[in-house]
Amino acid sequence: MNRLFKKYEGKLPLKVINDIKEKLPKKISEAKLKKILEEVVMEYNKMLVQPGESVGLVSAESIGEPGTQMTLNTFHFAGVAEMNITMGLPRIIEILDGKKTIETPMTEIYLKKPYSQGKNIKKLALSIKETKLNEIVSEFMVNIAESKIELRVDEKRMESIGVNYPVIQKCIKASFKELALSKKGDSIILKLSEKEKELNQLFKVKEKIKEVYIQGIKGITQVLPIKKGSEFLIITAGTNLKKVLELDFVDKTRTISNNIFEIASVLGIEAARQAIINEVFKVIQNQGLNVDIRHLMLVADTMCATGTIKGVTRYGVVKEKASVLARASFETPIKHIFNASLIGEVDHLNSVVENVMLNQPVPVGTGLPGLVTKVKREPEWLKNKH
């Protein structure tokens, strides 16, 4: 059987051969395997792009045309008001424009066993969520006469997220060293020092103290445990991929953020390229549209070719173009032509856009070979003979 695979190594990429090996039934005859391989070769050859094919143009058309049919919607998770995801055209624009701050950052956290089977899933989710003091305090009371702030703590809430009084007191002390702390029943009393007894200072401290960080991962504002197929996972509003991947119970191979720039900084440019493909493909599929993944791969390659993510905008991919006229055709033409003339820039008219602008034949097609040959001259003695 391995001999048969060896024969097809030149005809098919190694990845395709390995995929076939993985998906084959254990007992299969050589004749059946040969037939499968022949079919795959035929399909593979059909999928190859002809030299001279305008792949950029085809990709632009294939993504642009279904893009006009996309809805401008936001998807809401049932039961959690803050959990919504930008979908449709706004999400595609967000990705392809290379926006660093996205509207609805989220992370899909896959878990290791036994947590992926639902063990302590709620407690686990709450331990990931960033918890601030105002979430576990039911009431803030200000005593103006004695310059005191009393915090009445919700003990049930404390128990559910696994926090105790010493932890809360330590967190307050870390942020407000000048405050005197004491505990009375289910309340924590904070007393201002003599220096800061002004009335406005008391209310300033009260507002600041609400934002004191208690536990969890900073940046993750909401958590939602859900069941996907046979396993449980946690979806979060807000992202902090680096800190999430440091947790012991997280499956690091599948956990992913929808922030492409965060993926690039944590996992590198190759991972970001794959994330662009996956995210755009997910939006297109959710819209019930059909776009060949190779078009998305071409766009992702263009965005990541320099080693950093560049959006398809005048500040990103278009800025990288060598041609003055191509840059000018996108946006702000006068600026580009003016700057080029100041430094004496030359346009060699190598690409499509600039030739269209000048009404010249277009050098179309990826992989179109240009032949360079030296023509042999006839020797002088041979000319004289004629």
C-alpha distance (Angstrom), angle and dihedral (degrees) to the residues before:
residue distance angle dihedral
M1 . . .
N2 3.82 . .
R3 3.82 87.2 .
L4 3.80 88.9 58.4
F5 3.82 91.9 50.2
K6 3.84 89.3 48.9
K7 3.83 88.9 58.6
Y8 3.81 91.5 57.4
E9 3.82 97.0 45.5
G10 3.82 92.3 98.2
K11 3.81 93.2 44.7
L12 3.84 98.7 48.8
P13 3.84 133.7 36.7
L14 3.80 115.3 -102.7
K15 3.81 91.9 -116.4
V16 3.83 91.8 57.5
I17 3.83 90.6 49.2
N18 3.83 91.0 49.9
D19 3.83 90.8 48.6
I20 3.83 90.1 52.6
K21 3.82 90.5 49.6
E22 3.82 91.1 52.3
K23 3.80 95.3 49.3
L24 3.82 98.8 42.8
P25 3.82 118.6 110.1
K26 3.82 113.5 -111.3
K27 3.79 95.9 -113.5
I28 3.80 112.2 45.2
S29 3.79 129.8 147.2
E30 3.80 121.1 -120.5
A31 3.82 91.3 -119.8
K32 3.83 92.0 55.7
L33 3.81 91.4 46.0
K34 3.82 90.4 51.0
K35 3.81 90.1 51.6
I36 3.84 91.0 50.2
L37 3.80 91.7 49.6
E38 3.82 91.7 48.4
E39 3.82 90.5 51.8
V40 3.82 91.2 48.7
V41 3.84 91.4 49.8
M42 3.81 89.8 50.8
E43 3.83 92.2 49.4
Y44 3.82 91.6 44.4
N45 3.82 92.5 52.5
K46 3.81 89.9 49.2
M47 3.81 89.9 54.6
L48 3.82 95.7 52.0
V49 3.79 116.6 107.9
Q50 3.80 116.7 -119.7
P51 3.83 115.9 -120.8
G52 3.79 107.5 -99.2
E53 3.81 94.3 30.4
S54 3.83 112.1 143.9
V55 3.79 94.3 -125.4
G56 3.81 95.0 167.8
L57 3.78 92.7 52.1
V58 3.83 92.9 45.6
S59 3.82 90.9 49.0
A60 3.80 93.0 48.6
E61 3.80 91.1 49.8
S62 3.83 93.5 43.9
I63 3.81 93.3 52.7
G64 3.83 97.1 35.0
E65 3.80 97.8 51.6
P66 3.86 97.3 53.5
G67 3.83 87.6 40.0
T68 3.81 89.0 68.6
Q69 3.81 89.2 60.3
M70 3.79 95.3 52.9
T71 3.78 121.7 113.4
L72 3.81 123.5 -128.0
N73 3.78 95.0 -125.6
T74 3.80 140.7 144.5
F75 3.78 120.2 -147.5
H76 3.83 116.0 -136.3
F77 3.80 125.4 -156.3
A78 3.80 108.7 -130.5
G79 3.79 115.2 -108.4
V80 3.81 98.4 11.9
A81 3.80 113.9 86.5
E82 3.82 96.1 -165.7
M83 3.82 95.2 48.4
N84 3.76 107.9 91.3
I85 3.79 132.2 135.8
T86 3.78 127.4 -148.1
M87 3.79 107.8 -123.2
G88 3.79 138.8 169.1
L89 3.79 122.7 27.8
P90 3.84 97.3 -14.1
R91 3.82 89.8 58.3
I92 3.83 93.4 48.3
I93 3.82 90.4 49.3
E94 3.83 89.2 48.0
I95 3.83 91.7 54.5
L96 3.80 100.2 39.6
D97 3.82 93.5 43.7
G98 3.82 87.7 54.3
K99 3.82 95.7 -127.8
K100 3.79 112.4 -172.2
T101 3.81 95.5 -156.3
I102 3.79 111.4 49.3
E103 3.80 126.7 -162.7
T104 3.81 99.8 -122.0
P105 3.83 112.1 19.8
M106 3.82 112.4 -169.6
T107 3.80 141.5 166.6
E108 3.79 130.8 -147.8
I109 3.81 105.8 -146.3
Y110 3.80 114.1 -161.3
L111 3.79 115.2 -162.2
K112 3.79 136.5 -144.0
K113 3.82 121.2 -120.8
P114 3.05 132.5 -52.9
Y115 3.86 90.0 24.7
S116 3.82 92.0 53.7
Q117 3.83 86.7 61.3
G118 3.82 90.2 58.6
K119 3.84 102.5 -91.7
N120 3.87 110.4 156.6
I121 3.82 88.0 -21.9
K122 3.83 96.0 154.6
K123 3.81 94.1 47.5
L124 3.80 90.1 46.4
A125 3.81 92.0 50.7
L126 3.82 92.2 49.3
S127 3.83 91.2 49.3
I128 3.84 89.0 57.6
K129 3.81 95.0 48.6
E130 3.79 116.7 93.3
T131 3.81 105.4 -111.6
K132 3.79 120.8 -159.4
L133 3.79 126.0 -167.0
N134 3.82 95.7 -106.0
E135 3.84 89.0 62.4
I136 3.82 93.3 62.8
V137 3.82 98.2 35.5
S138 3.80 114.8 84.7
E139 3.83 95.6 -171.4
F140 3.83 138.8 18.5
M141 3.82 114.3 -158.1
V142 3.80 123.9 -172.6
N143 3.81 120.0 -154.0
I144 3.81 104.2 -163.1
A145 3.82 95.9 -177.1
E146 3.81 94.3 56.8
S147 3.87 97.4 29.4
K148 3.81 90.6 -121.1
I149 3.79 134.8 142.4
E150 3.80 117.1 -156.3
L151 3.81 119.6 -158.4
R152 3.80 116.1 -161.3
V153 3.80 106.2 -155.4
D154 3.82 125.5 -145.3
E155 3.82 100.9 -130.8
K156 3.82 94.8 -169.7
R157 3.79 90.3 55.5
M158 3.84 90.0 47.3
E159 3.80 90.8 52.6
S160 3.83 93.3 48.8
I161 3.81 92.8 55.3
G162 3.82 94.4 37.3
V163 3.83 100.9 -115.9
N164 3.82 128.2 139.6
Y165 3.83 135.0 -163.5
P166 3.85 96.8 -96.8
V167 3.83 89.7 55.2
I168 3.84 91.7 51.2
Q169 3.80 92.2 46.6
K170 3.82 91.3 48.6
C171 3.84 91.5 51.1
I172 3.83 92.5 49.2
K173 3.82 91.2 46.4
A174 3.84 90.9 51.3
S175 3.82 91.3 55.9
F176 3.83 100.0 34.3
K177 3.82 109.3 34.5
E178 3.83 93.2 166.8
L179 3.86 95.0 60.4
A180 3.81 122.4 96.8
L181 3.84 110.1 -135.7
S182 3.79 129.3 -155.8
K183 3.83 134.8 163.9
K184 3.79 124.4 -132.8
G185 3.84 117.8 176.2
D186 3.82 107.7 -56.4
S187 3.82 91.9 -16.7
I188 3.79 135.1 89.5
I189 3.81 114.8 -149.2
L190 3.80 120.7 -152.8
K191 3.82 119.3 -165.3
L192 3.80 122.8 -164.1
S193 3.79 119.2 -131.3
E194 3.82 120.7 -110.0
K195 3.83 92.1 -100.4
E196 3.81 94.3 58.8
K197 3.78 103.0 45.1
E198 3.82 95.5 122.6
L199 3.80 114.4 124.7
N200 3.80 96.0 -124.2
Q201 3.83 90.1 50.7
L202 3.82 89.8 56.6
F203 3.82 92.5 55.5
K204 3.82 92.1 42.7
V205 3.81 90.3 55.5
K206 3.81 90.6 47.1
E207 3.83 91.1 55.8
K208 3.81 94.1 43.1
I209 3.79 93.0 48.4
K210 3.82 91.3 60.0
E211 3.82 88.8 66.7
V212 3.84 95.7 53.1
Y213 3.82 109.5 132.3
I214 3.81 113.0 -123.4
Q215 3.82 107.8 171.9
G216 3.81 146.4 -39.6
I217 3.79 131.1 65.1
K218 3.79 116.1 -42.3
G219 3.80 112.5 -118.7
I220 3.82 96.6 29.6
T221 3.80 104.8 108.4
Q222 3.83 101.7 168.4
V223 3.82 135.7 22.8
L224 3.78 130.3 -162.8
P225 3.82 123.7 -177.3
I226 3.83 109.8 -149.4
K227 3.79 136.1 174.5
K228 3.81 116.2 -121.9
G229 3.78 112.3 -175.2
S230 3.80 107.1 -47.1
E231 3.81 98.4 -19.8
F232 3.79 139.5 67.7
L233 3.78 123.6 -125.3
I234 3.79 136.0 172.4
I235 3.80 122.3 -119.9
T236 3.79 116.0 -161.0
A237 3.79 135.9 -163.8
G238 3.80 106.4 -136.2
T239 3.80 124.8 24.2
N240 3.78 140.8 -120.9
L241 3.80 103.0 160.7
K242 3.80 96.4 173.4
K243 3.82 93.8 56.8
V244 3.84 93.4 40.7
L245 3.83 91.5 54.5
E246 3.83 89.7 53.7
L247 3.85 91.4 64.2
D248 3.82 115.5 104.1
F249 3.82 97.2 -138.3
V250 3.83 95.1 51.6
D251 3.82 121.3 102.3
K252 3.82 97.6 -128.8
T253 3.82 94.5 -167.6
R254 3.82 95.4 64.1
T255 3.81 107.1 24.3
I256 3.79 109.0 109.5
S257 3.80 141.1 174.3
N258 3.82 124.8 -144.5
N259 3.82 91.0 -135.7
I260 3.81 105.3 99.4
F261 3.82 94.8 -165.5
E262 3.81 91.0 52.6
I263 3.83 90.1 51.1
A264 3.83 89.7 50.0
S265 3.82 92.2 52.2
V266 3.83 94.9 45.2
L267 3.82 104.0 33.0
G268 3.82 103.9 17.5
I269 3.81 139.0 -111.1
E270 3.84 96.1 -63.3
A271 3.81 90.4 57.8
A272 3.83 90.0 46.8
R273 3.83 90.3 52.0
Q274 3.82 90.1 52.9
A275 3.81 90.4 46.0
I276 3.84 91.0 54.5
I277 3.83 89.8 52.5
N278 3.84 92.9 45.9
E279 3.82 95.5 45.4
V280 3.83 95.9 47.9
F281 3.82 91.2 43.4
K282 3.82 90.5 50.6
V283 3.83 91.8 53.5
I284 3.82 92.4 47.2
Q285 3.83 91.7 49.0
N286 3.83 92.6 48.3
Q287 3.80 88.4 54.2
G288 3.82 90.1 54.5
L289 3.81 92.0 -117.3
N290 3.78 128.3 135.3
V291 3.82 121.6 -134.7
D292 3.80 123.4 160.5
I293 3.81 109.0 -112.0
R294 3.83 91.2 -132.4
H295 3.80 90.4 70.9
L296 3.80 89.7 55.7
M297 3.81 90.1 46.6
L298 3.80 90.3 56.1
V299 3.82 92.0 51.4
A300 3.83 91.3 46.7
D301 3.84 90.5 49.3
T302 3.81 90.6 51.5
M303 3.81 91.7 49.4
C304 3.83 94.3 48.7
A305 3.84 101.3 33.9
T306 3.83 94.6 104.8
G307 3.83 94.0 52.8
T308 3.80 93.5 -103.8
I309 3.82 129.0 73.0
K310 3.78 112.5 -96.1
G311 3.81 120.1 -176.4
V312 3.80 122.4 -133.1
T313 3.82 90.7 -102.9
R314 3.81 138.5 105.5
Y315 3.82 88.4 -92.7
G316 3.81 94.2 49.2
V317 3.81 131.1 30.9
V318 3.84 94.9 -0.3
K319 3.82 91.2 53.8
E320 3.82 89.0 59.0
K321 3.82 93.6 59.8
A322 3.79 115.0 113.6
S323 3.81 93.5 -148.0
V324 3.83 118.2 89.0
L325 3.81 93.1 -156.3
A326 3.83 92.3 49.6
R327 3.81 90.3 53.7
A328 3.80 90.9 45.2
S329 3.82 92.0 51.2
F330 3.81 92.4 61.9
E331 3.82 106.1 53.4
T332 3.84 139.3 -33.5
P333 3.86 95.1 23.2
I334 3.82 97.5 176.0
K335 3.82 91.8 55.2
H336 3.84 93.0 52.3
I337 3.82 94.9 45.8
F338 3.82 91.7 44.9
N339 3.84 93.1 50.3
A340 3.83 92.2 45.5
S341 3.80 92.1 51.0
L342 3.82 91.3 49.8
I343 3.82 92.4 58.9
G344 3.83 96.4 33.0
E345 3.80 95.5 -115.1
V346 3.84 116.9 -175.5
D347 3.81 124.5 -142.9
H348 3.80 111.8 -150.1
L349 3.84 93.3 -167.4
N350 3.81 93.2 -129.0
S351 3.79 98.5 145.0
V352 3.80 141.0 59.2
V353 3.83 105.2 -102.5
E354 3.80 98.4 52.7
N355 3.82 92.5 48.4
V356 3.81 91.5 50.0
M357 3.81 88.6 52.5
L358 3.82 91.0 53.0
N359 3.83 94.7 42.0
Q360 3.80 94.0 -116.8
P361 3.85 131.8 137.8
V362 3.80 109.6 -78.2
P363 3.82 120.7 -123.3
V364 3.81 93.0 -135.0
G365 3.76 130.6 -175.8
T366 3.77 145.1 46.3
G367 3.80 113.6 -105.2
L368 3.81 94.2 14.6
P369 3.82 104.0 151.1
G370 3.78 121.6 -131.7
L371 3.82 112.3 -152.0
V372 3.77 119.0 -142.5
T373 3.82 116.3 -170.1
K374 3.79 136.7 163.3
V375 3.80 113.8 -128.9
K376 3.80 112.5 -137.0
R377 3.79 113.4 -125.7
E378 3.81 120.5 -138.7
P379 3.81 112.5 -108.2
E380 3.83 115.4 -110.8
W381 3.83 94.2 -116.6
L382 3.83 89.9 55.4
K383 3.84 91.3 51.5
N384 3.82 90.7 52.4
K385 3.81 90.1 50.6
H386 3.82 90.1 58.7
